[in-house]
């Protein structure tokens, strides 16, 4: 979890006058789980986020991004037993205790203004805990727990995880149940408008590719080299997707990734020279990220 979000969760709990143990009891989780949320070591799932928002009487957007003033910590049992959390809670407690000093108000105002200005900045984080992208108050996070998206303009929260799909306070076990209520998301718009794309995607190209591989192998005995025909299958569907969606970024990402993998396989297994051919594989995420960024920029420039 993002450190700023973790700090806000801790402030919300203190403002509500709850210890970590008391909050854990209300949510039906362990105190260690609450402590990990507030130390940015893990993230609450969607159900717990909704429960926290309801408990504090705020929206999910306000829960994660709205700044509040720290309240005095009255319960000593809110301090975790390990040394790391003790130092964190003690530091927070001393800061709260000093809230009665004459210059505390100006310091809090300065801190609040600084944090509010940070809310307006874009954040991008990639690490062992996952990928986090924030644009103003909108954010997308991808981790082992799933994909979590907040759209502040529409007030929508979407979470896709191992337990299914959550849209705001609605839960769907799988995509089939989700599509029953939201049929507009079943197919891409391009496929609905393009009969060429429909025909392209329905054509049994994989069967044709396999037959071509067998014929070439029988005619030339080049069974290993002929395997590269298999790479034409994803290329075929990448082109078909482009016909339907007109997404240049998806086309570039797909073709480059497939081509890079095919070239590495040729160097490694046909010419037996995997080094330094493997370097090209490391460029795939970079090229895909640049293509996605370019597509995002171009999409913003298009008139709505």
C-alpha positions as CSV (number, residue, x, y, z in Angstrom):
1,X,0.0,0.0,0.0
2,X,1.1,3.6,-0.6
3,X,2.6,5.1,2.5
4,X,0.4,8.2,2.3
5,X,-2.7,6.1,2.2
6,X,-1.4,4.0,5.2
7,X,-0.9,7.2,7.2
8,X,-4.4,8.4,6.4
9,X,-5.9,5.2,7.6
10,X,-4.0,5.6,10.9
11,X,-5.2,9.2,11.3
12,X,-8.8,8.1,10.6
13,X,-8.6,5.5,13.3
14,X,-7.1,7.9,15.9
15,X,-9.7,10.6,15.0
16,X,-12.4,8.0,15.7
17,X,-10.9,7.4,19.1
18,X,-10.2,3.7,18.3
19,X,-7.2,1.6,19.2
20,X,-5.9,-0.9,16.7
21,X,-7.4,-3.7,18.7
22,X,-10.8,-2.0,18.9
23,X,-10.8,-1.4,15.2
24,X,-9.7,-5.0,14.4
25,X,-12.6,-6.3,16.6
26,X,-15.2,-4.1,14.7
27,X,-13.9,-5.4,11.3
28,X,-13.4,-9.0,12.4
29,X,-9.7,-9.0,11.6
30,X,-6.6,-9.3,13.7
31,X,-4.8,-6.4,15.3
32,X,-1.7,-7.4,13.4
33,X,-3.6,-6.9,10.1
34,X,-4.6,-3.4,11.1
35,X,-1.0,-2.7,12.2
36,X,0.3,-3.9,8.8
37,X,-2.2,-1.6,7.0
38,X,-0.9,1.4,8.9
39,X,2.7,0.5,8.3
40,X,2.1,0.1,4.5
41,X,3.1,-3.6,4.7
42,X,-0.2,-4.8,3.3
43,X,-3.5,-3.4,1.9
44,X,-7.0,-3.9,3.2
45,X,-9.2,-5.7,0.7
46,X,-12.3,-4.1,-0.9
47,X,-14.7,-5.4,1.7
48,X,-12.6,-4.0,4.5
49,X,-12.2,-0.7,2.7
50,X,-15.9,-0.4,2.4
51,X,-16.4,-1.4,6.1
52,X,-13.8,1.3,7.1
53,X,-15.6,4.0,5.0
54,X,-19.0,3.0,6.6
55,X,-17.5,3.0,10.1
56,X,-16.0,6.5,9.7
57,X,-19.0,7.8,7.7
58,X,-17.0,8.9,4.6
59,X,-16.7,7.8,1.0
60,X,-14.0,5.5,-0.2
61,X,-12.4,8.5,-2.0
62,X,-12.3,10.5,1.2
63,X,-11.1,7.6,3.2
64,X,-8.0,7.1,1.0
65,X,-7.2,10.7,0.0
66,X,-8.9,13.3,2.1
67,X,-6.6,14.8,4.8
68,X,-7.7,15.2,8.4
69,X,-6.0,16.6,11.5
70,X,-4.5,14.0,13.9
71,X,-6.5,13.4,17.0
72,X,-4.9,12.7,20.4
73,X,-4.1,9.0,21.0
74,X,-5.8,8.0,24.2
75,X,-5.5,4.3,24.1
76,X,-2.0,2.8,24.8
77,X,-3.1,-0.6,23.4
78,X,-3.1,0.9,19.9
79,X,0.7,0.6,19.9
80,X,1.9,-2.6,18.3
81,X,4.1,-5.0,20.2
82,X,7.0,-5.1,17.8
83,X,9.8,-2.6,18.0
84,X,9.2,-1.0,14.6
85,X,5.5,-0.1,15.3
86,X,6.4,1.0,18.8
87,X,8.7,3.7,17.4
88,X,6.1,4.7,14.8
89,X,3.3,5.0,17.3
90,X,5.5,6.7,19.9
91,X,6.6,9.3,17.3
92,X,3.0,9.9,16.4
93,X,1.9,10.1,20.0
94,X,4.5,12.7,20.8
95,X,3.5,14.8,17.8
96,X,-0.1,14.6,19.0
97,X,0.8,15.6,22.5
98,X,2.5,18.7,21.2
99,X,-0.7,19.7,19.5
100,X,-1.4,22.0,22.5
101,X,1.7,24.1,22.0
102,X,1.2,27.7,20.7
103,X,2.9,27.1,17.3
104,X,1.3,23.7,16.7
105,X,-1.6,25.2,14.7
106,X,0.7,26.9,12.2
107,X,2.7,23.7,11.9
108,X,-0.4,21.6,11.2
109,X,-1.7,24.1,8.7
110,X,1.7,24.1,6.9
111,X,1.7,20.2,6.9
112,X,-1.9,20.2,5.6
113,X,-1.1,22.6,2.8
114,X,1.9,20.6,1.9
115,X,0.0,17.3,1.8
116,X,-2.9,18.9,-0.2
117,X,-0.4,20.2,-2.8
118,X,1.0,16.6,-3.0
119,X,-2.5,15.3,-3.8
120,X,-2.4,17.3,-7.0
121,X,0.7,15.7,-8.2
122,X,0.9,12.5,-10.2
123,X,2.5,9.5,-8.4
124,X,4.0,6.4,-10.1
125,X,5.5,3.5,-8.1
126,X,6.8,0.1,-9.2
127,X,8.1,-2.3,-6.6
128,X,7.9,-5.7,-5.0
129,X,4.5,-4.7,-3.6
130,X,3.1,-4.1,-7.0
131,X,2.4,-1.1,-9.4
132,X,0.7,2.0,-8.2
133,X,-0.4,4.9,-10.4
134,X,-2.1,8.0,-9.2
135,X,-3.5,10.9,-11.2
136,X,-4.9,13.5,-8.9
137,X,-7.5,11.5,-6.8
138,X,-7.8,8.8,-9.4
139,X,-5.6,5.7,-8.9
140,X,-4.9,2.3,-10.1
141,X,-3.0,-0.3,-8.1
142,X,-1.9,-3.8,-9.3
143,X,-0.5,-6.3,-6.8
144,X,-0.8,-9.9,-5.7
145,X,-4.2,-9.0,-4.2
146,X,-5.6,-8.0,-7.6
147,X,-6.4,-4.8,-9.5
148,X,-7.9,-1.9,-7.7
149,X,-9.3,1.2,-9.5
150,X,-10.9,4.4,-8.1
151,X,-12.5,6.9,-10.5
152,X,-13.1,10.0,-8.4
153,X,-15.1,11.8,-11.1
154,X,-17.8,9.1,-11.3
155,X,-17.3,8.0,-7.7
156,X,-16.8,4.4,-8.9
157,X,-14.5,1.8,-7.2
158,X,-13.6,-1.4,-8.9
159,X,-11.6,-4.3,-7.6
160,X,-10.7,-7.5,-9.5
161,X,-9.2,-10.1,-7.3
162,X,-9.1,-13.8,-6.4
163,X,-12.5,-13.6,-4.8
164,X,-14.2,-12.1,-7.9
165,X,-15.2,-8.6,-9.1
166,X,-16.3,-5.8,-6.8
167,X,-18.0,-2.7,-8.4
168,X,-18.7,-0.2,-5.6
169,X,-20.7,-2.3,-3.1
170,X,-21.7,-5.0,-5.6
171,X,-19.9,-8.3,-5.8
172,X,-19.7,-10.6,-8.8
173,X,-18.2,-14.1,-8.7
174,X,-16.9,-14.0,-12.3
175,X,-17.0,-12.1,-15.5
176,X,-20.1,-13.9,-16.7
177,X,-22.1,-12.5,-13.8
178,X,-20.6,-9.1,-14.4
179,X,-21.5,-9.1,-18.1
180,X,-25.1,-10.0,-17.3
181,X,-25.5,-6.6,-15.5
182,X,-23.2,-4.7,-17.7
183,X,-23.6,-6.1,-21.2
184,X,-22.0,-3.0,-22.8
185,X,-18.6,-4.2,-21.6
186,X,-18.9,-7.7,-23.1
187,X,-17.4,-6.8,-26.4
188,X,-15.2,-4.0,-27.5
189,X,-16.9,-1.2,-29.5
190,X,-14.7,-1.8,-32.5
191,X,-15.9,-5.4,-32.9
192,X,-19.5,-4.2,-32.9
193,X,-18.8,-1.6,-35.6
194,X,-16.4,-3.6,-37.8
195,X,-17.7,-6.6,-39.8
196,X,-14.1,-7.0,-41.1
197,X,-12.9,-7.5,-37.5
198,X,-15.6,-10.0,-36.8
199,X,-14.8,-12.1,-39.9
200,X,-11.0,-11.8,-39.2
201,X,-11.4,-13.1,-35.6
202,X,-13.7,-16.0,-36.7
203,X,-11.4,-17.3,-39.4
204,X,-9.7,-20.5,-38.1
205,X,-6.2,-19.2,-38.7
206,X,-4.5,-21.5,-36.1
207,X,-5.7,-24.6,-38.0
208,X,-4.1,-23.1,-41.2
209,X,-0.9,-22.4,-39.4
210,X,-0.6,-25.9,-38.0
211,X,-1.3,-27.4,-41.4
212,X,1.4,-25.2,-42.9
213,X,3.9,-26.3,-40.3
214,X,3.2,-29.9,-41.0
215,X,3.5,-29.5,-44.8
216,X,6.7,-27.5,-44.5
217,X,8.2,-30.1,-42.1
218,X,7.3,-33.0,-44.4
219,X,8.7,-31.2,-47.5
220,X,11.9,-29.8,-46.0
221,X,12.4,-31.7,-42.8
222,X,13.0,-28.4,-41.0
223,X,10.8,-29.1,-38.1
224,X,12.6,-26.9,-35.6
225,X,12.7,-23.9,-37.9
226,X,9.2,-24.4,-38.9
227,X,8.0,-23.9,-35.4
228,X,8.3,-20.2,-35.9
229,X,5.1,-20.4,-37.9
230,X,3.4,-20.7,-34.5
231,X,4.3,-17.0,-33.9
232,X,2.1,-16.0,-36.8
233,X,-0.9,-17.0,-34.7
234,X,-0.6,-14.3,-32.0
235,X,0.4,-11.8,-34.8
236,X,-2.8,-12.7,-36.7
237,X,-5.0,-11.9,-33.7
238,X,-3.1,-8.8,-32.7
239,X,-3.8,-7.4,-36.2
240,X,-7.5,-8.5,-35.9
241,X,-7.8,-6.7,-32.6
242,X,-6.3,-3.5,-34.2
243,X,-8.8,-3.7,-37.0
244,X,-11.6,-3.8,-34.4
245,X,-10.2,-1.2,-31.9
246,X,-7.9,1.0,-33.9
247,X,-5.5,1.0,-30.9
248,X,-2.1,1.7,-32.3
249,X,-0.5,1.2,-28.8
250,X,-1.9,-2.3,-28.5
251,X,-0.7,-3.1,-32.1
252,X,2.8,-1.9,-31.4
253,X,3.0,-3.6,-28.0
254,X,1.7,-6.9,-29.4
255,X,3.9,-7.0,-32.5
256,X,7.0,-5.9,-30.7
257,X,6.6,-8.5,-27.9
258,X,5.9,-11.3,-30.3
259,X,8.8,-10.3,-32.6
260,X,11.2,-10.0,-29.7
261,X,10.4,-13.4,-28.3
262,X,10.6,-15.0,-31.8
263,X,14.0,-13.4,-32.5
264,X,15.3,-14.6,-29.1
265,X,14.1,-18.1,-29.7
266,X,15.8,-18.1,-33.2
267,X,19.1,-16.9,-31.7
268,X,19.0,-19.2,-28.7
269,X,17.7,-22.5,-30.2
270,X,18.6,-22.3,-33.9
271,X,21.9,-20.4,-33.8
272,X,22.7,-21.4,-30.2
273,X,23.6,-17.8,-29.3
274,X,21.3,-16.7,-26.5
275,X,23.8,-14.1,-25.4
276,X,23.4,-11.2,-25.8
277,X,20.0,-11.9,-27.6
278,X,18.3,-12.1,-24.2
279,X,18.7,-8.4,-23.7
280,X,16.0,-7.8,-26.2
281,X,13.5,-9.5,-23.8
282,X,14.3,-6.8,-21.2
283,X,13.1,-4.1,-23.6
284,X,9.6,-5.5,-23.9
285,X,8.2,-3.9,-20.8
286,X,9.8,-0.6,-21.7
287,X,8.4,-0.6,-25.2
288,X,4.9,-1.6,-24.0
289,X,5.0,1.1,-21.3
290,X,6.0,3.7,-23.9
291,X,3.3,2.5,-26.3
292,X,0.7,2.7,-23.6
293,X,1.8,6.2,-22.6
294,X,1.7,7.4,-26.2
295,X,-1.7,5.9,-26.6
296,X,-2.9,7.7,-23.4
297,X,-1.5,11.0,-24.7
298,X,-3.0,10.6,-28.1
299,X,-6.4,9.6,-26.6
300,X,-6.5,12.8,-24.5
301,X,-5.9,14.9,-27.5
302,X,-8.7,13.4,-29.5
303,X,-12.0,15.4,-29.3
304,X,-14.6,13.7,-27.2
